[in-house]
Amino acid sequence: MILSAYSVSLCLFIDHPKITVNPSSETKAEGDNLTLTCNVTGNPVPTISWTRDGSPLDRNHNSRISFSADKKQMTVTNVSRRDSGEYRCVASNSLGNDTSNASSVDIQCKYNVLLSQKNRSKTDIEVVKVRHTLKIFANFISFFTKKIATSLIIVVTRLSFLYKTRVEINQSLAKQPLP
C-alpha cells in the first residue's frame, strides 16, 4: 500500500476598499429621476453607503431614494431643487474605507434646463425662452382679466344705481308743480 502526502496551500487575499468608478456630476430638471453609480473593490467585500453634502442618505428618511441590491447604484425619483448638492459613495470593510470624488448634482427649474445644456442649438434656447415668456404673459393676462371683470361689474352696478337714482329724481321733479 502506497501512502501519499498532500500539501494544501491556502492563500488569503485581503485588500482595503477602493472606489474604482466615481459617480459622475449631473444636471437634471425638476421632476426627472437621478441615478448615480459607483464601483468598488476590496476583500472582504465592502459595504457601500451614500452621502449628500456629508450627511448619510437613507431610504427611511426619504421615500424617493432607492438603492440597487449591492448599493452601487442610488436613484432619486422626481427630483426637486432641494436635491441639489455633493453626492459621494463610501465603501467600507474591516480594513478601512474609501470615499468617492464628489458628484456635483444641479437640479434646475424645468423651464431653464435646456439653457444650461451645451449641445443645444440657439433655436432650442429661443423656443424655451418663448415658452417661458408665453406662460408668464398668460398668467399676467389671466390675473388682469379677473381684475378687469371684477372692476367692470362694480362700475356697471354703480352706473345702474346712478341711473336708477336719476330716474327716481326726474320722476320726483316731474310730480312737483313749477313755481
C-alpha positions as CSV (number, residue, x, y, z in Angstrom):
1,M,0.0,0.0,0.0
2,I,1.3,3.4,-1.0
3,L,0.6,6.4,1.2
4,S,0.8,9.8,-0.3
5,A,1.1,13.0,1.4
6,Y,-0.7,16.0,0.0
7,S,0.0,19.5,0.9
8,V,-2.6,22.2,0.6
9,S,-1.7,25.9,0.4
10,L,-4.2,28.5,1.2
11,C,-3.6,32.0,0.1
12,L,-6.0,34.5,1.5
13,F,-6.1,37.8,-0.3
14,I,-7.3,40.8,1.7
15,D,-7.5,44.3,0.5
16,H,-8.7,47.8,1.6
17,P,-11.8,49.1,-0.1
18,K,-11.1,51.1,-3.2
19,I,-13.5,53.2,-5.3
20,T,-12.8,52.2,-8.9
21,V,-15.6,54.2,-10.6
22,N,-16.7,57.5,-9.2
23,P,-20.3,58.8,-9.6
24,S,-20.5,61.5,-12.3
25,S,-21.8,65.0,-11.9
26,E,-25.3,65.6,-13.3
27,T,-27.6,68.4,-14.3
28,K,-31.3,67.5,-14.2
29,A,-34.7,69.3,-14.5
30,E,-37.2,69.2,-11.6
31,G,-39.3,66.1,-11.9
32,D,-36.6,64.0,-13.6
33,N,-35.1,60.9,-12.0
34,L,-31.4,60.9,-10.9
35,T,-29.3,57.8,-10.9
36,L,-25.7,57.8,-9.6
37,T,-23.3,54.8,-9.9
38,C,-20.0,53.8,-8.3
39,N,-17.9,50.7,-8.4
40,V,-15.7,49.4,-5.6
41,T,-13.2,46.6,-4.9
42,G,-11.9,45.1,-1.7
43,N,-11.7,41.9,0.3
44,P,-13.7,41.3,2.5
45,V,-16.4,42.7,0.1
46,P,-17.0,46.3,1.1
47,T,-20.4,47.6,2.1
48,I,-21.5,50.8,0.2
49,S,-23.3,53.8,1.6
50,W,-24.1,57.2,0.1
51,T,-24.0,60.8,1.4
52,R,-25.3,64.2,0.2
53,D,-23.4,67.2,1.5
54,G,-21.7,65.0,4.1
55,S,-25.0,63.6,5.5
56,P,-25.9,59.9,5.1
57,L,-28.7,59.1,2.6
58,D,-31.3,56.7,3.9
59,R,-34.4,55.3,2.3
60,N,-36.2,55.5,5.7
61,H,-35.8,59.3,5.7
62,N,-36.7,59.9,2.0
63,S,-39.1,57.5,0.2
64,R,-37.9,58.9,-3.2
65,I,-34.4,57.4,-2.7
66,S,-33.7,53.8,-3.6
67,F,-30.6,51.6,-3.9
68,S,-29.7,48.6,-6.0
69,A,-29.2,45.3,-4.1
70,D,-25.4,45.9,-3.9
71,K,-25.9,49.7,-3.3
72,K,-23.6,50.5,-6.2
73,Q,-26.5,52.5,-7.7
74,M,-28.5,55.1,-6.0
75,T,-31.7,56.6,-7.5
76,V,-33.7,59.7,-6.5
77,T,-37.1,59.9,-8.2
78,N,-39.0,63.1,-9.0
79,V,-36.1,65.4,-8.1
80,S,-36.6,68.9,-6.8
81,R,-34.1,71.7,-6.4
82,R,-33.6,70.7,-2.7
83,D,-31.9,67.5,-4.1
84,S,-29.0,69.6,-5.5
85,G,-25.7,69.0,-3.7
86,E,-22.5,67.0,-3.5
87,Y,-23.1,63.2,-3.5
88,R,-20.5,60.7,-2.5
89,C,-20.2,56.9,-2.5
90,V,-18.5,55.4,0.6
91,A,-17.0,51.9,0.6
92,S,-16.2,50.2,4.0
93,N,-14.8,46.9,5.2
94,S,-12.9,45.7,8.3
95,L,-9.7,47.1,6.8
96,G,-10.9,50.6,6.3
97,N,-12.9,52.8,4.0
98,D,-12.7,54.8,0.8
99,T,-14.8,57.8,-0.3
100,S,-15.5,58.7,-3.9
101,N,-14.9,62.1,-5.5
102,A,-17.9,64.4,-5.2
103,S,-20.6,64.1,-7.8
104,S,-22.0,67.6,-8.1
105,V,-25.7,67.4,-8.8
106,D,-27.6,70.5,-10.0
107,I,-31.4,70.4,-10.2
108,Q,-32.7,73.2,-12.2
109,C,-36.2,74.7,-12.8
110,K,-37.7,72.6,-15.5
111,Y,-38.2,75.7,-17.8
112,N,-34.5,76.6,-17.7
113,V,-32.8,73.2,-18.0
114,L,-32.3,73.5,-21.8
115,L,-30.4,76.8,-21.4
116,S,-27.6,75.1,-19.5
117,Q,-27.0,72.2,-21.8
118,K,-24.0,72.7,-24.1
119,N,-25.3,70.8,-27.1
120,R,-28.5,72.7,-27.6
121,S,-28.9,75.0,-30.7
122,K,-29.7,78.7,-30.5
123,T,-33.2,77.8,-31.8
124,D,-33.8,75.4,-28.9
125,I,-32.9,78.1,-26.4
126,E,-35.2,80.6,-28.1
127,V,-38.1,78.1,-28.0
128,V,-37.6,77.7,-24.3
129,K,-37.4,81.4,-23.8
130,V,-40.6,82.0,-25.8
131,R,-42.5,79.2,-23.9
132,H,-41.4,80.7,-20.6
133,T,-42.4,84.2,-21.7
134,L,-45.8,83.0,-23.0
135,K,-46.5,81.3,-19.7
136,I,-45.7,84.5,-17.8
137,F,-47.8,86.5,-20.2
138,A,-50.7,84.1,-19.9
139,N,-50.6,84.3,-16.1
140,F,-50.4,88.1,-16.4
141,I,-53.5,88.2,-18.8
142,S,-55.4,85.9,-16.6
143,F,-54.7,88.0,-13.5
144,F,-55.7,91.2,-15.1
145,T,-58.7,89.8,-16.9
146,K,-60.1,88.7,-13.5
147,K,-59.3,92.2,-12.1
148,I,-60.9,94.0,-15.1
149,A,-64.0,91.8,-15.0
150,T,-64.4,92.5,-11.3
151,S,-64.0,96.2,-11.9
152,L,-66.5,96.2,-14.8
153,I,-69.1,94.5,-12.6
154,I,-68.6,97.2,-9.9
155,V,-68.8,100.0,-12.5
156,V,-71.9,98.6,-14.1
157,T,-73.5,98.2,-10.7
158,R,-72.7,101.8,-9.7
159,L,-73.9,103.1,-13.1
160,S,-77.1,101.1,-12.7
161,F,-77.6,102.6,-9.2
162,L,-76.9,106.1,-10.5
163,Y,-79.3,105.7,-13.4
164,K,-82.0,104.4,-11.2
165,T,-81.4,107.3,-8.8
166,R,-81.5,109.8,-11.7
167,V,-84.8,108.3,-12.9
168,E,-86.3,108.5,-9.5
169,I,-85.2,112.1,-9.1
170,N,-86.6,113.0,-12.5
171,Q,-89.9,111.3,-11.7
172,S,-90.0,113.2,-8.4
173,L,-89.3,116.5,-10.1
174,A,-92.0,115.8,-12.7
175,K,-94.6,115.4,-10.0
176,Q,-93.8,118.8,-8.4
177,P,-95.5,121.9,-9.7
178,L,-93.5,124.6,-11.4
179,P,-93.0,127.8,-9.4
